């Protein structure tokens, strides 16, 4: 299994990131308002919308899953393009995601709506889209499919009002006869602008629309990614267009830095090492079961209705309005007092309260032994068990 994280913000996606950051801030404000009004369900939904996965989060997850044998790659920029490169070069079998852009980037197989409980999802094979989907059956070339998806809505182009999926498919279909091996990208984009005008779309409402469409096409085709085999940054595919600048595709920085970013050793944006203090250590059990000091099960006596179980004692101890201690009554020799537990609640105003500096720590001073016929090894009856060290949870898990 390989997990791929996003890296630094892609220059061509800067405007989209600004809009999304503002939307997250608004969701956070709305979530706090709903929580204050008592609507926790709606507040949770808006809190989820306000979450942004940061490189620091990716670093902590990496420290946790790498010991499990999971391979981690941090993309220099977009994880979608990195996954597409791995898929197109047969370095992975398929991709699990909820992002439809993976099909536009050229992933051969994507598993959507994957349920981790049932281990089932919806597989989409790119080659089957043109054969089985009624709307895309008239589209046969990757460039017309790419332009169709860009016009219907993507992260690298402002939303085109009045251009939905059907109008975008219509434009992509009419491009089929225009696409020849000798046609240039500039000619293709000019043809798209003409078809938009014929569809009654006002192309002047978006500044530099032809340039933005061209940059969106190049971003999907040639974005900067990390090559695991060559251990360096390369383009998703070789650039065969003459374009004034490729800065919007992402910088091709040196190999050493690229390897450290991909290995999640340094921040993909600042290129500074992550704080070592943030390293996630292996989680340990809160109350490990003691193997050297077994604890006998205490049963509730049917003779005394006030007798409590250990779990009831624990509830009394953790009650926010009381401070309680547990002591055992009986010395194990009287049948009517055997296995009885008494809970003593101490008020903070009481002179014997634990809040008083003179009050000694509460302790379990006696544990009733089992009958001699029992084979369980128990501590002597005169053992003193400190309440802070005696875990009722470990007793429950052991028994």
N, C-alpha and C positions, 0 to 999 in steps of 0.2 A: 504494500500500500504506500502511496505517495500523497502527501498533503502539500498543497501549494497555497502560499499566502500572497496577498497584494504587497507591492513594494512602495516606492515613492510615487507621488501623484504624477500622472502623465501630463505633459504640457498641453496637449490638444484637448484634454478633459478639464482644464482649469475652470472654465465657466460653469460646467456641470457640477464640479465639486463645490463651488461657491453657493450654488442654489441648494444643493443637498445639505451643506453645513447649516444654512439658514433654516431649512426645514427641520433639521434635528434640534436646533435651538428652540424653535417654536413648539415642537412636540414635547420637549422637556418642560417648558413653561406650562403648557396645557396639562401635562401629567401631574405636575405639582398642584395645580388648581383643582383637578379632579380628586386627587388624594386628600386634599384639605377639606373637600366637600363630602368625603366619605365614599365616593364611587371608586372603589379599589379595582374593579374589573376593567373599567375604561382607562383608569390611570395606568394599569399594567400594559395595556395595548399601546399607549402613547410613550411610556417609558421604553418599550421595545423599539419603537420607531426612532427614538433619540440616541440609540446606541451606535457608536462608531468603533469598528475593530481597528485598534491601533497597532503599530509595530511592537509596542511593549507587551500587548496582549499576546501577539504571535510568538514573542520570545518566551513568555512563560509557558504557553502551550507546548512549544517545541521542547523545552526542558522536561516536560512531563511525559511526552509521547515517544521521544527518541529512545529511552531505555526499553520501550516495548517493541522495538524493531521497526518503527514507522519512519520512513524516509521523509524529510522535510526539505522543500525548496522555497525560498523567498524570491519571488519574481522581481526583477529590477523595477518594473512598473506594474502593469496589469496582470493579474493571475490568469485572466481569460486567455490572453495571448500566449502565456507560458504553457498552459494546459493544451492549447491548440498545437503548439510546436511538439510537445511530447506525444500527442495523439497522431499527428501527421507523420512523425518519424518512428512510429511503432515502439515507443518507449513505455507506453502504458496501453492497457487493453480498452478501457473506456473511462468516461468521466462522470462523476456524480455531482450534480449541481442543480440550481434552480435558475440559472442565468441563460436566457435564450441566445445571448450573443455568441456562445460557444459554437453554435451551428454556423453563424456568419463567419467566424474565424476559421472554420474548416475542420472542426472536430468530427471524426468519422462516426463515433457512437457516444451518445449522452444518455444517462439515466436520470430522469426527472421524477419528482414526487416520490423519492425513495423513503420508505417507512422502515426505520431501524428495528422496529418490533417484529414486523412480518417479513423483513428482508425482501420486500417487493417494491417495484417502481415501474415507471413507464419508459421504456427504451425507445429512443428515436435514432434511426440510422440515416445519415445525411443523404446517402444515395437513394433511399426509398422515398424521400420527400417529393422528388420530381416525377416519380413513377406512380405513387399511390395517392398523393394529395390532389384533389380536383382543381384547386386554385393555382397550384404551382406546376401542373402537368404541362403547361405551355412554355415553361421556362426551362432551358436546358443547359445554359452556360453559367459558370460560377460568377462572372462579372455582372450579369443581369440579375442573378439572385442577390448578390451583394448590394447592388443599387436599389433593388426593391426593398430590402430590409432597412437600408439607410433612410430612404424616403418615408417609410412607415413609422420611423422613430428610432433613434439611437443616442448614445451618450456624446457623440462627437459632432452633432448637428442640432441646432435649435429646432424645436418642434414646428412642423409645417402645418399650419391650420388648414383645414379642409382637404388634407391629404391623408386618407386612411389606408388600411391595408389593401382594399380592393383597387383604389386608384393607383397605389404604388405597384401592385401586380400588373395592372394594365400598362403602366409606363414601362415596366421591366419586360413585358411580353413584346411590346412594340420596338424594343431595342434589339431583339434577337436578330432581325434581318440586317441591322446596321453594323453589328459586330463582325468584323473580319480580322484576319491576322495582321493586316497592315494598319488598322485604325489606331490612332493615338488616344491617350487618355483625355487630352484636351478636347478632342472631337467628340468623345463619348459624353463628357460633361456638358458640352454645348448642346448636344442632342437632348440630353435630359432637361436642360433649361427650356428648350423649345417645346418639349412635350408637356412640361408643367404649364407653360403659357397657354397651350392648346387646351389644357384641362381647366382653364379659367382660374389659375392660381396667380396671384400677384407676386411675381418674383422680386419686385423692388421693395417689398416690406422687410426683407432680410438683407442686411448689408453684406456685400461680397459673397453672395450665395453660391456662385460657381466655384469660388476658391474654397469655401467651406465644404462643399460636396467633394471636391478633389482631395482635400486633406483628410476627410473622413474615409474615403476609399483607400488612400495610402496608409492610414493608421490601421485599418483592418488587415491590410495585406503585408505591411512591412514593419510593424511595431518592434521595438527593441526587446529581446528576450535573452535568457541565459541558456547556453548550450551545455548540458551536463557532460557530453562526450569531449568537446574541445576545451571545456573549462574557461569560456570567455563569452562576452556579449556579442550577439549577432542579430541580424534582422530576421523576422519571422520568415520572410522569403526575400530573395535577391531583388534589389531595386533595379528595374529596367526603364524607369521613367526619368526624364530630365526635369528636375524640379529645383527651384532656386535654393530652398533650404530644407533640411530634414530634422531640424531641431525639435519639431512637434512630435517626432517619433520616439524621442528619448535619447539621452546621451550614451555613446559607446565608451564608457570609461575603462580604466586599465583592468587587466585580468585578475590581479591579486585582490583588488577591491571587490570585483564582481564575485569572486569565490567566497569571500567573507560575508558579503551580503546574502548570497544564495544559501550559505550555511547558517544564517541567522546569528552571526557573530557580531555584526555591527548594524547600526540603524540604517535602513535603506535610503533615507533622505539626508540625514546629517552626516552619515558615514562615521559616526562615533561609536565606540563600544557600548554595549548595554551594561547597566550597573550589575555587577556580580552579586550584589546583595539581593537582587530580585530573583535569583535562581530558585526554582521550585524544588524542594526536597520531597522525598518519598513520604507519603502520608502514613502516619502511624496510628494504631488503634488508640482511642481515647482512654479506655480502661482495659488494658490487657489482663487476661485471666491469669491469676497466680497459680502456678503448679505446685508450689511448696506449702501453701496454706489453704487447703480445701475448707469450704464453708458449708455447714450442714443446712438443709432446708428446714425452715421454721413453718409449722403449720398453724393455721388459725384454730383456736380452741372453740368448740361448740358450746362450752359451758359458760363462757364469758362473752356476752355480745359486744363488749367494748374492746376485745382483743383485736388487734390489727395485723394484717400481713405486712411483709417487708415493703412491698410496693406502695401500700397505703401509708406506711411510715415515711417512705421517700417523698410522697406527695405532700405530706404534712411538713416535712423538712424544707421543701422548696417553695412552700406557700409564701407569697410576698408579704402577707400580713402577720406571719408568725415566725418565730425562731424556735425550732424544736430539737429535742435530743431524744435518743433511743436508749433505753436501759432494759435489761431483762429482769423479770421477776421470777422468783422461785429458784431453787438450787438444783433442780433436776431430780430430787428425791421424793417430791410430793406429786402424786398423779394429777391432782386438781390444779396445780400451778405449772405443770410442765408445758414447755413450748409457748408460754405466754409472753407477749411483748407489750410494753406500755409506752405511750408517747406522752412526753411532758412538754407543754408549750410554755415558753417563758416570755412574758411581756417585756418590751424594752424599758418600761418604767419600773420593773421589779428590781429590787436590790440584787437579786441573783441572776440578773440578765447577763447574757454574754457580752453586752455592750459595756458592762462594768469592767474596769481594768483588773479588779481583783478576782473576777470570775474565772475559774480554771477551764481548760478546754473540755468540751463534752466528750465522753468516751463510752464505748460499749464495754462494760466492766465484767460481763459474764455471758457465756454461751452455754445453753443446756446441752449436755451430751446425749448422744443416741443410746438406746439400750445396748447392753453388752453384746447382744447377738448380732448387731450390725457389724459389717466388715469394713465400713468406711473408717478411714483414719482421721481423727479429729484433734484439734488442739486441746490442751488441758483446759479444765474449766476455770482455772485461775488466770488464764491468759488475758491480757488487756489489749484491746484492739482500738487504735485511734480512729475516730469516726471519719476524719479527713482522708485516711488511707484505706478505709474499708468501703469498697464499692459495691453497692447493691446491684448495679448493672452487671458486674462480673459474676455475681451470684446467680442472676437470672440466666445469663448466657451459659454458665457451667451446668445448670440444672435443667 
